[in-house]
Amino acid sequence: MTTSFDDTELSFDDDNEDIVPTNDVAATRDYDDINISSDAFWSQDAPAREVVFRELREKRPVTWQRPIESAVVPDPDDPGFWAVVKHKDIVEVSQRNDVFVSGYGVMFDLLPPMLLEMAMAFLAMDNPKHDKLRKLVSAAFTPKQIRKIDADIASRAKRIVAEAAKKDDIDFVADISRHLPIEMFGDMFGIPDELRATVAHAADEVVAWADPELLAGRDAAEVQVEAALVIHDIAEKLIAERRAEPADDLLTNLVNAEVDGEHLTDFEIGAVMTLMAVAATDTTRHTASFAVKALTDFPEQRAWLWEDYGARINPAIEEFLRYASVVLTFRRTAIAEHTLNGQPILPGDKVVMMYGSGNWDTDVFTDPDKFDLQRSPNPHVVFGGGGVHFCLGNQLAKSMLRSLFRELHEQMPDFVAGEPNLMKTNFMRGVISLPFKTNVRK
C-alpha cells in the first residue's frame, strides 16, 4: 500500500533547528512550597501522591516547580516547570497545540534531539509533520481495523490464560499481562517470535530511567539510547526483508509509504517502531495488572462485573484505565503567551500535565478514590485530554483488556492478586511483578 501527501515535507533530520523559546522571567520565579519534583515524591504510589495533588488542585492548580530531581540529561540551566493538576487545565493544554507544543520533547527534561528522533517519532512532533506521519500509522489502529483482529486477540488471550491456569501461583506480569501486548505488537510489525522478547525488554528499558531497581546503577541516558538502538537495529534488518519481500503488516506499509514522493528512511521507520514498542507493550500490561489487584481489593465490583460480563465490561474498562492511570505525566512547551487558570504562561515555559491528578479531580469525578465499574460518565485523561496527540492505540488497548478479562472471568474467576512491586519513575506507573494465585480448581 502506498500513501502520499501533497504538502510540506516530512523529515526527522531537522535536528530541532528552531531554538527553544526562552524568557528571562523563568529563572527569577519562586518555587512553590509543595515540591513535586523530588525522587521521594515519585517513589510513592498514587494514593500518597494524591494527597499532595488534592491540595494543589484546591489551592494552587498551576504551580512553578523545581527542575525534576532525576533528569535523564541534567541541565544546570533548567529553571523548572509549571505543574498542571486539574482535569480542565490538562484538557486545555492538550487541545491548544497552537500554544503548547511537543516538538521540544514530552518528558520533564530537554532531551537531546537525536534521542527524541530515535525513540519518540510523531509523539515529539508538531504539525504539519506530526499529522503526516501519524496518518501513515493510524490506518492500522482504526476501530474497523481493530474489529478485524478482535478474533485473533481473543484467541491469544485464551491461550495465554490457559497456560497460566496450569499453575497455582504465578507472577501475573511475567505469566499473563505482558504476553498479549507483545504478541499483538509483534504481529502488527511482523517481528519474528524469537526477537519479540528482545524488543519488549528494550521497550522496558526506554521508560526505566528513574527506577533504581530497573537501572541497577547504570546511567539513565545510556540505557535509553542503547535500548532505542536495539530496536532500530532489529527494525533495519526487518525493513530490508520487507523491501525484498513485502508482507501484510504495518512495517511493510511504512516501507512502501511516500511523503511528497519520497519514502521514509530506515531511521524514521525505526523511530516509529521504537515509539510503538513502548506504547503498545507497556501501558496495557500495567493497566491489566492494576485492574486485577483492584478486583481483588473490591470483591463487590468483581461480583458485579462477573454477573453480566458481556454487557458490563466496556464501562468497566474505562474505570480500569482511570483507576490505574498508568501514564503519569506528559510535557508541552509554550511558544506563545497564554493564561492558564489565571496563571500567565510565557514562551519557553515547560508545562507538565499530571494525568493521575486529573483523573482524581473531584470537580469531574465523584468519590474518585473509589473503584467504581459503573462510573458514568468517565471522562478520564488516560489517553490524553484530546487534541492532536490523543492516543492512537486506545481502541487496541481496550480490545486487549476486553479479551484478557473475559478469559480471567471464564478460566480463573476466583483469582487473588497480591501486593505489586512497582516501578518508581515520574513517567510510568508500572508494575514490575505481581504475585497471583489462580485459584483454579484442579
PyMOL commands that set and color helices and strands:
alter all, ss='L'
color gray80, all
select helices_A, chain A and resi 26-28+39-42+46-59+87-95+113-119+121-124+129-141+143-164+172-177+179-189+193-206+212-215+220-244+250-256+266-297+299-307+309-324+355-358+394-411
alter helices_A, ss='H'
color red, helices_A
select strands_A, chain A and resi 62-65+81-84+100-101+169-171+258-259+262-263+329-334+338-340+343-345+350-354+416-417+421-422+431-433+435-437
alter strands_A, ss='S'
color yellow, strands_A
deselect
rebuild
show_as cartoon
